[in-house]
Amino acid sequence: MGYALNRRQWLKKSTLAVAGLMAGPSWEACRKEASIPQKDWENDDSILLNNNESPFGISPNVLKAITGSIDSSNRYPHGYYSRLIDLIAERENIPPDHIILGAGSTDIMVTLIHYVKTGGEILVGDPTYFDFLYYAKNADRILNEVRLNDKFEHDLEAMEKQISPQTELIYICNPNNPTASITPAHKLESFCERASKQTLVVVDEAYHEYVEDKAYRSMIDMVKQGKNIIVTRTFSKIFGLAGLRIGYGIAPPGIITKLDKLSRNFAPVAWLSLQAAIVSYQDNDFLQGVKEKNNHVKSLLYGELEKLGLFYIPSHTNFVLFKVNQDAAELAKKMEQQKIFIRPFGLHDKQWLRVSCGTKKELQLFISSLAELI
């Protein structure tokens, strides 16, 4: 299974698995339609492995920044937008007017969906981030879905053939959710070079900070070249700020200006969220620690899935997608009764479960429950 296979075995098994992964994804996988516990944070011992949150909390520096800023929460936060934007601009070596903030990267994506006229076509991978698909579908945009290839990469050649005058937006999630796979940079750059001449390309890099594979590279360099591309990122994952709702987009100034005009909120990012993001963005030691812990738990998870004989897709994120031989939704429901929350996916004629990499203790409880149920 997964990394335990040699290359030939991996390709053979992944080709078989991908046949079951593609086509007919269930909309129930969207976060808005999924089972989310009403958690009592003081007393509840639920294990939340369903939303790809960081289980390692926030750094002490971030906590100090938040508590030290509460007294100023009566003021609108505009003055501090520029502080975070300047930090991002400096790190990415890009002018500040190329950056927009939002209440999470999904907030920016929803604005991008409204960038497309009603009835307009959006080209996406299949499967990909279900929340994006959910909002696009409910906004009456037409989704043209192209299956991932047998390596769980975006099939860029097939996608390019689907670009037409009706295509108003192309969405690429890299690393992809729910597969946790990457599309290699040399392929994606070549695709973006050509596709961006025809329409706007959105590259969702929510899990960017987790990736270590040298085949991966951010598409921000293409934005610097003035291409018709926007890269979105979030503070919800490795930074641990999911509950504070903050993300950002990087694009040429013309696109940023249009998004500003379409924004539904004159101050989408809260005061305390800005303070947390400003400190978290610079807290490299804490972030490195989170990454190391995530890799350790993920390695343990691979080993346990292999013991159970379950096929999984090697992950470049903080979650793993693996195949089960029974109804995934029923299996997830049984685990939920044990207060363990994971995400089921019915993808074509195969059943998959997606589990976030929690703490080592959470992983042990999850594996114990999974082994019992299967």
N, C-alpha and C positions, 0 to 999 in steps of 0.2 A: 504494500500500500504506500502511496505517496512517495516520500523520499527513500523508503526502504527498497524501492524498485530500481533496477538499472534502467538506463535510458530506453532500451528496446521494450522492456516490459511496461515502462511508464507510457510510452507512446501508444502501445497496443491497448492497454487498459483505458487510457484517457480517451482514445478514439471511441471505444465502446461506451464509456461513461458519457461522453459529450452528446452522443446520439440520444441519450435519455435526458440530458440537461436542457436541450434546446426545444423551443416551440411551446406555446400555450402556457406561459407562466401565470400563476394564480395572483390576482390582484389582492387577495387576502394577505399577501406578504407585506403590503404597505404598512408602515408604522401606524397610520390612522385607523387601520382595520385590524390590527393585531391585538392580542391580549396583553394589556399592560397593567400590572398590579397597582392598586391604590396603596402605596407603601407608607406605613408608619415608621419614619426614619429612626425614631428613638427605640422602638421595641420589635420591629419586624426583622426576621432573619431570612427573608426571601433572598434567593441567589439570582441576580439579574444578569443573565448572559445572553440577552436578546437584542440589545440595542447598540452593541459595539462601543460602549462607554469605557473609559479607563477606570479600573477598579482601585487604582492606587491613589485616588484623591488629588488634592491640590497641594502645591508646595507650601511650606511654612511662610515663605516670602510673599506668596499670593494671599494667603490668609491674613497676614499682617497688613497688606495693602488694602484689602477689602474692609477689614474692621477699622482701619485708620481713615477710611473715606466715607463711612456711613453718614457722618454729620453733614456732609455736603450733598446728600442725596436730594435735597429740595431744589437743586439747581439743574437746569438742562445741561447735557454733557458736551455740547458742541465744541467748546474750547479744547477739549482733550481728544477729539477726533484726530486732529493734526499730529498729536504726539505719537499715537499708534501708527498712523499712516507714515509718518517720517521714519519710524523704526523699521517698518516693512520695506519702505523705499530704499533705505540705506543697505539693508541686508541683501535685497534682491538687485541692488544697483539699477534702480529704475526711478524715474521722476514721480513725485507724489501725485501728480494729476492722472497717473495711470491706475490709481487704487480707489476702490469703493468698499465701505464697510457695510455689514448687514447683520441681522439677528440670526447668525448661523449662515453657513454657505447655502443652505436650502432656501433661505429668504432671498438671496441673490438669484438663485435658479428660478424661483417662482416669478421674480421680476423679468428674468430673461424669457420665460414662457410667454409672458404678456408682451414681450418685444415682438413676438410672432402674432400675426393677425389671426382672428378667429377663423378656424378652418384651414389654417396654414399647416404645412407638413414639417415634422421634426424627425430626423433620422437618428435612430438609436441602436445600440447593441441589444442582443437578446440571449440571456437575461442581463439586466443591468439594474441600477439603483431604482427600486420600486417607488420610492416617494416622488422622484422626478416624474416617473411615468404616471403616477396617480394624479399629480397636479396638472400635468399636461392634458391628460384624458378629461379631467373635470373642467378644464378651460376650453374644451371643444377644439383642441388641436389634434391633428391627424398624426398618429405615430406609425412610422415605417420602420419595422423592427428587422434587423439582420442578425442572424445567429452568429455566436462566437465560433471560432474554428476549433479544430480538435486539440489545440494546445490551450484552450480557454482564453485565447487572445481575441480582441476585436478583429473580425475579418474585414480588414480595411479595403482589400481589393473588391470584395463583394459590396461593401458600403459605397465605395466610389462609383460603382456601376449604378447604384440607386439614386445618386444625386441628380436632380432634375430642376427645371425652373420653379417647381412647386416647393422645393426644399428651402425652408427659411432658417433652419437651425440644425446643427449636427451636435449631438451630445455624446461625449466620450468620457466614461468614468475609468480613471487609471491611477492607482489600482482599482479594479472593478469590484463592485458590490452587487451580488452576493458571492461571487466566485473567489475573491481575494487574489486574483491573478493580475498580471501586468501585460501590457502590450509594449514590446520593445521600442525604445526611443527612435532608432533609425527608421523603423517602419512608420511610426506615428508622425515623426517630423516630415517625412516625405509626403504622407497623406495630407497633413495639415497645410503644407506648402501649396498643394494643388486645390484642396477643398475650400480653403479660406478665400480663394479668388472667386468662388461661386456663391458662398454663403457664410454666415457666422458659425464658427466652431467653438463649442464650449468644452473645456477639458476640466473635469472635476478631479481635483487632487486632494480629497479629504484625508487620505491616508499617506500622503507624501512622506511625512517624517519617519514612518516605519520602514520604508523600503531600503534595502541594502544591496540589492542586485544591480550590478553595473550595467545591465541591459536597459535599466530604467533611467529616464531623465525627465525633468520638468519641462513643460512647454513654454515657460516664461521667456526663454531666450527668443522664441518666435514672436512673442508680444513686443519685445524690445525692437524687433525688426519692423514693427508696424503692421504685422499681419492681422487679419480680421479674426482674431482669436481672443477669448477670455479664459483665464485660469481661475478657478475658484478653490479656496481652501477654508479650513475651519479650525476653531480652537476647541471643538467639542471632543476630539479624539485624544491624541497623545498629551495635549495640554491639560485635559481633565476639566474643561469648563463647559460641559454639555448643558448644565442647568443654567448657565449665565447667557447662553445664546449669542454667540459672536463669531463672525466669519468675515472673509474678505474676498474681493475679486480683483484681478489684475488684467488690464486690457488697454488698448490705445485710448487716448483722451476722448475721441469722438464717441466711442462706445460708452465710456464712463458717464459722459454728459447725458446721453440718451437714457441710461439706467437711472440716473439721478432724477430725471424728469418723470420717469415711470414709477419711482419709489412711492409706496403708499403711506410712508411715515417720515415726517421731517426729522425725526431723531430715533432711528431704529435700534441703536445700540445704547443700552442703559449706562448710567454713570459708573456703577460698581463693576459692570462687565468690562468697561474700558480700563479701569484701574487694574483689574485682574489680568486682562490680556497684555497690558503694557509690561507688567512684571513677569508674567509667565513666559512671554516671548523671549525674554533675556535670561531666563533661569536654565541655562544649558546643563548644569550638573543634574538638576532634578529630572529634566527631560531625558537625559542619557540613562539615568537610573530606571525610569519608566520603561524605556526601550529594552534595556537588559532584562528586566523582570518579565516583560511581555514575551521576549524571545525564549526565556527559560520555560515559562508556562506552556508556550506553544510547542516547544520541543517535547515536553512531557506529554502533551495532548496527542501529538503524532504517535508517540510510542504506545499509548493506551489504545488508540484507534486501530493501530496495527495488530495489537494483541487480540482485539475483537474481530479482526478480519474485515474492517470497514474501509472502503475506498474514500480517500480524501484528496482535495486539490491543495497542493503546496501553497501556503499563504504568504503574501507580502504585506499583511496588515495585522490587526489585532483580533482577527476572527478566522474561523476555519469552516468550510463547507464540506460536508461528507454525506455519503449515500447510505440509505438504510433500506432494508428489504421488507418494510411494512409501512402502513399509512403514517406518514410523517406528522400530520396534524393530530392524529390520535395519540401518537407517541409523545408529542409535545404536551398534549393535554394531561396525560398521565404524569409526566414530569412536573407539570404545573401543580398538580395535586400534592406533590412533595415540596412545593414552593421553590422549584427550580424552573426558571423561565428561559427558553431558547426559541429559535425561530424556525418553523417548518416551511418547506417549499415543495409544492407539487409542480415539478417542471417536466412537461411532456408526460411520458409514461413511467417516470422514475420519481422516487421520493428522496428528498434531501433534508438535512438539518443543518442550520448554521448556528454555531456556538461562539460567543465572544470569549476571548482569553481572559478569564477572571484571575483571581489570586490562586495560589497553589492549593489552598484549602478548598476553595470553591470548585476547582477543577476535580479534586479528589471526590467530592460529594457528587458532582455531575457524572463522572465516570462510573462511580458505584451504582448510581441510579440507572444509568444507561445500560450497563452490563446486566443488571437485574431485569430490565424491561425487554431486552432483545434476546 
